[in-house]
Amino acid sequence: MPDDLAPYDTPQHRDETAVAGMWLFLASEVLLFGGLFLVVLVYSHTRKAGWIMGVRHTNLTIGSINTLLLLTSSGVYTLAVVAAREKGRTRCIIAPALTAAGLGVAFLGLKSWEWHLEFNEHLFPGAGFSISGPDAGGAQLFYSFYFLSTALHGLHMLVGIGLILWVCYCTARRRGLPVPVIPVEVVGLYWSFVDLVWILLFPVLYLIGRV
């Protein structure tokens, strides 16, 4: 058995294990974010007026642009998966790099700016919270969820960007060797999950109850 296959029996066994491992990890992530969405289910009904008040203070323009950026990033990364399967080394470097350095970083930059605006508007829960009145408590609950969920999603994006850059590095340094298809696909699964989480967060944070 070649050393690089240990402890696997065959290359196929190694690749299948890598994919299965990522799916198992994503299943655990579903449990994590599922708990957050359970908070939404409870408090968006028990503190509905305040929750809606919080939704109406979020920046729909930035949220919409970021959603478009992430949807585009998934499409661009798909090109990297296709390139890896077709042994297109250059495309397998350019497409992930564009996904990470361009679209991913742009998303985080806009989200950081949005946070900056919200801090200036005193929308962070706690002393000095700018929304007042009988429903202010519900609005603070919303913004507690908002900052926690977007911070957690942003952390996952940072990990995803790091993994994508790692894929670019591994592909670039393997000159004369086959393009590493499985790492590209496994990282693509993770990035798609991060995008899916945002697609679920977007209506909760920006749309439901806005009108």
C-alpha positions in Angstrom: 0.0 0.0 0.0 1.5 3.4 -0.9 2.4 5.6 2.1 0.1 8.4 1.0 -2.9 6.1 1.2 -2.5 5.0 4.8 -4.8 4.3 6.6 -7.0 3.8 3.5 -7.3 0.7 1.3 -7.6 2.5 -2.0 -7.7 6.0 -3.5 -11.5 5.6 -3.9 -11.8 4.7 -0.2 -9.8 7.8 0.8 -11.9 10.1 -1.4 -15.2 8.6 -0.2 -14.1 9.0 3.4 -13.2 12.7 2.8 -16.6 13.4 1.3 -18.4 11.5 4.0 -16.4 13.3 6.7 -17.5 16.7 5.3 -21.2 15.6 5.2 -20.9 14.5 8.8 -19.4 17.8 9.8 -22.1 19.7 8.0 -24.7 17.6 9.8 -23.3 18.9 13.1 -23.4 22.4 11.8 -27.1 22.0 10.9 -27.7 21.2 14.6 -25.8 24.4 15.6 -27.7 26.7 13.3 -31.0 24.8 13.9 -30.8 26.0 17.5 -30.5 29.6 16.4 -33.5 29.3 14.1 -35.5 27.8 17.0 -34.9 31.1 18.8 -36.5 32.8 15.8 -39.5 30.5 15.9 -40.1 31.3 19.5 -39.4 35.0 19.9 -40.7 36.1 16.5 -44.1 35.0 17.8 -43.9 35.7 21.5 -42.3 39.1 21.0 -43.7 39.7 17.5 -44.1 43.5 17.6 -40.6 44.2 18.9 -39.1 41.6 16.6 -40.7 43.2 13.5 -39.5 46.6 14.7 -35.9 45.3 14.7 -36.3 43.8 11.2 -37.4 47.2 9.9 -34.2 48.8 11.2 -31.9 46.5 9.3 -30.2 47.7 6.0 -32.1 45.9 3.3 -29.8 47.3 0.5 -26.6 45.9 2.0 -28.3 42.6 2.9 -29.6 42.2 -0.7 -26.2 43.0 -2.2 -24.5 40.5 0.1 -27.1 37.8 -0.9 -26.3 38.5 -4.6 -22.5 38.2 -3.8 -22.9 34.9 -2.1 -25.1 33.4 -4.8 -22.6 34.6 -7.4 -19.7 33.1 -5.4 -21.4 29.7 -5.5 -21.7 29.9 -9.2 -18.1 30.9 -9.6 -16.9 28.1 -7.4 -18.8 25.6 -9.4 -16.5 26.6 -12.3 -13.6 25.5 -10.1 -15.2 22.1 -9.5 -15.8 21.6 -13.3 -12.2 22.8 -14.0 -10.8 20.3 -11.5 -12.7 17.4 -13.1 -11.4 18.5 -16.5 -7.8 18.9 -15.2 -7.9 22.6 -16.0 -5.2 23.8 -13.5 -5.3 27.5 -14.3 -9.1 27.7 -14.1 -9.0 25.7 -10.9 -6.8 28.4 -9.3 -8.5 31.5 -10.8 -12.1 30.5 -10.0 -11.6 29.8 -6.3 -9.4 32.8 -5.9 -12.1 35.0 -7.3 -14.6 33.4 -5.0 -12.5 33.9 -1.9 -10.6 37.1 -2.5 -13.3 38.9 -4.5 -16.7 37.9 -3.6 -16.1 36.4 -0.1 -14.0 39.4 1.1 -16.5 41.8 -0.4 -19.3 40.2 1.5 -17.4 40.5 4.8 -16.4 44.1 4.0 -20.0 45.1 3.4 -21.2 43.2 6.5 -18.5 45.0 8.6 -19.7 48.3 7.2 -23.3 47.4 8.0 -22.2 46.6 11.6 -20.4 49.9 11.8 -23.6 51.8 10.8 -25.7 49.8 13.3 -23.2 50.5 16.1 -23.4 54.2 15.2 -27.2 54.0 15.3 -27.0 52.4 18.8 -28.7 49.2 17.7 -26.4 46.9 19.7 -28.5 45.4 22.6 -27.7 46.9 26.0 -27.5 50.3 27.6 -28.2 53.1 25.1 -30.2 51.0 22.7 -31.9 53.5 20.4 -35.2 51.7 20.0 -37.5 52.7 22.8 -41.1 52.1 23.8 -43.1 49.1 25.1 -41.7 46.8 22.3 -38.0 47.7 22.8 -37.4 44.4 24.6 -38.5 42.4 21.6 -36.3 44.6 19.3 -33.3 43.9 21.6 -34.0 40.2 21.3 -34.0 40.5 17.6 -30.7 42.4 17.5 -29.2 39.8 19.9 -30.1 37.2 17.4 -28.9 39.4 14.5 -25.4 40.0 15.8 -24.9 36.5 17.1 -26.1 34.8 13.8 -24.2 37.2 11.5 -21.0 36.9 13.6 -21.3 33.1 13.5 -21.9 33.1 9.8 -19.0 35.5 9.3 -16.7 33.2 11.2 -17.7 30.3 9.0 -17.0 32.5 6.0 -13.5 33.3 7.2 -12.9 29.5 7.5 -14.3 29.0 4.1 -12.1 31.7 2.5 -9.1 30.1 4.2 -10.0 26.7 2.8 -10.5 28.1 -0.7 -7.1 29.8 -0.6 -5.6 26.5 0.6 -7.2 24.8 -2.4 -5.6 27.4 -4.7 -2.2 26.8 -3.0 -2.4 23.0 -3.2 -3.4 23.2 -6.9 -0.6 25.7 -7.8 2.2 23.8 -6.1 1.3 20.5 -7.7 2.9 21.3 -11.1 3.1 18.2 -13.3 0.8 16.3 -11.0 -3.0 15.7 -11.3 -5.3 18.5 -10.1 -6.7 17.5 -6.6 -10.4 17.0 -7.4 -11.7 15.8 -4.1 -10.3 18.7 -2.0 -11.9 21.1 -4.4 -15.3 19.3 -4.2 -15.2 19.0 -0.4 -14.4 22.7 0.1 -17.2 23.4 -2.4 -19.6 21.5 -0.1 -18.6 23.6 2.8 -18.9 26.9 0.9 -22.4 25.9 -0.4 -23.5 25.2 3.1 -22.3 28.7 4.2 -24.2 30.2 1.3 -27.3 28.2 2.3 -27.2 29.4 5.8 -27.2 33.0 4.6 -30.1 32.3 2.2 -32.1 31.2 5.2 -30.9 34.1 7.4 -31.6 36.8 4.8 -35.5 36.6 5.0 -35.4 36.3 8.7 -33.1 39.3 9.2 -34.4 41.6 6.5 -37.7 40.6 5.0 -40.2 38.8 7.3 -42.4 41.5 8.9 -40.8 44.4 7.0 -43.9 45.4 5.1 
